[in-house]
């Protein structure tokens, strides 16, 4: 029997749990790139609260615990930038990352509708690259940030997303 996981819009009171989860989840990325000064590890609670206020965030909960999250925002050109898709290490490989990606895309399929989805990932982050490719994202650019890290920009057209707008609001219950 699977466990019940709910996906819903993040609330202001989720900020501290999201920040703690973010710090935990980005440890593996920091190790992979040998850089423990990356922004997700140094972001303050106030900065996170400001980020949440600018865009939209989703959380996946197991009971009261936030076990996964994603955030994003749409710019004036209709590009929905999706960021910081995180899943608790003990909950990985249950499809939560893909479910959150689908849910944030569905949210941005509403008004104002996104014309394209864009995200960034590191060149060595094979698990992330595989997930994003499996959801229709393709590399469109890369930028070297230092000797150990090249950031890959991936995009897909919103029309190609195939995400029903009806799922953009509310709570989703799923099994992991």
N, C-alpha and C positions, 0 to 999 in steps of 0.2 A: 504494500500500500504506500502511495506517495504522500508526502507532506504537503499541507496547504500553504501556498505562498501567495500573498496578495501584492499587487502592484498598484500604486496610487500616486497621486501628486504629493510631492514632499511638502511638509508644513514647516513653518518657521522653527518650531520646537525640535525638528529633526536635524537641524544644522550640526549640533555637537556630535550626534551619532554618525552623521555622514562624514564629518571631518576625521573622526577616529577611524572609521572604516577606510577612508581614503589613505590615511597614513599607513595602515596595515597593508592595504592592497598594493601600494606603490613601492613597498620594500623590495619586491622581486624585480621591478623595473629598475630601481636604483642599483641593485646588485648586478643586473644584466649589463647596464651601461657604466657601472663604476662611478655613479654620480648621485650622492645623497643630498645634493643641494637643489634638486629639481623642484619646480614650483608646487606640485601637489604635496610634497613633503614639508614645504616651508610656509604654505598658505595659512593665514591666521583665521580664527573663527570670524572676526569682523569682515575680513575679505570674502570669506565664503558666504556670509550672510548677504553682503552686497551683491555677489554673483547670483545668488538665488533670487534676489529682488529684481535683477535685470532680466532674467530669462525664465525658464521653466525647468523643474527638476522632478524626477520620479524616484520613488524608492520601492524596493521589494522588501516585504516584511515576512518574517517567520515569527508569528505571535507578535510581540512588541519590539522585537529586534530588527533593526535595519540590516539586511544582509547583502543588499546590492543597491546601486544607484546610478543614475545617468542625468546629465544636465545639458541644456542647450539654449540657444536663442536664435531668432531670425533677424537678419539685418534688412536694411532698406531695399536691397537688391533682390530679396527673396531667398537668400542663402541661409538655410538652417544649419548652424554650426553645432555639432554634437560633440560633447566633451565629457571626459572623466567617467567613462563607463567602468564601474568597479563592481566586483563580486567577491564576497568574503572567500578566502582561500578554501575553507572547508565546504563551500557550496558550489565550487567551480565544477564544470563538466556535467551540469544538470540542465543546461539550456537557458539559464537565467539571463546571461548576457544577450543572447539573441532575442529573448522575449522583451527585455528592456529596450533594445534597439528598435524592435517593431513598435513598441508602445510610444516611444518618443517620436518616431516618424509619424505615427498615427496622430499624435497630438499636433504636430506641425503641419499635418495635412488639412487642419481646420483653418480658421480665419485668424490672422492673415495667412493664407496658404503659402507654404514654402515652394519655391520652384526647383530647388536642388538641395541635397543634403551633403554636408562636407564634414570630414573629421580628420584628425591627425593621429599618427602612431609612429613609433620608432621603427627603424629598419630591421632591428633584431627581434622584434616582438612578434614572433611567428604565430602564436596563438591568436593575437589580435588581428594580424593580417589575414589569417584563415577565416576568422569570423566575419570580418568586413567583406571579404571577397564572396563568401557564401551568401551574403545579403545584398549582393549586386554592386558593391562599391568597387571602383577601379582607381588605381594610382593616376594622379594628374600632375603631380609635381613632387619634388623633393628638395630639401634644403639642409645643408650641413651646418649643424649647430656647434660642432666641435670635433675633435679627432675621434671621439667614440660614438657620436650620435648624429645620425641623419634622420630628419623627420620627413615622413611621407604623407602628403596630402592625398586623401581619397575622396571621391565624389560619386554621386549618382543622381540622375534626374528624379524629381519627385514623381513624375508620371510613371517612371519605371519602377517605383517602389511598390506599387500594387497594395498599398495599405489602406484598408477601408477607413474613411473618416469617422464612421460611427464608433470606432474604438477609441477615439481621441479623448474621450472624457470618462470619468468614473473610475471604478476599481475593477481590477481584473483578478480573478482567482485562478490559480494554475497549480499544477502538481510538479514537484521537482523530483 
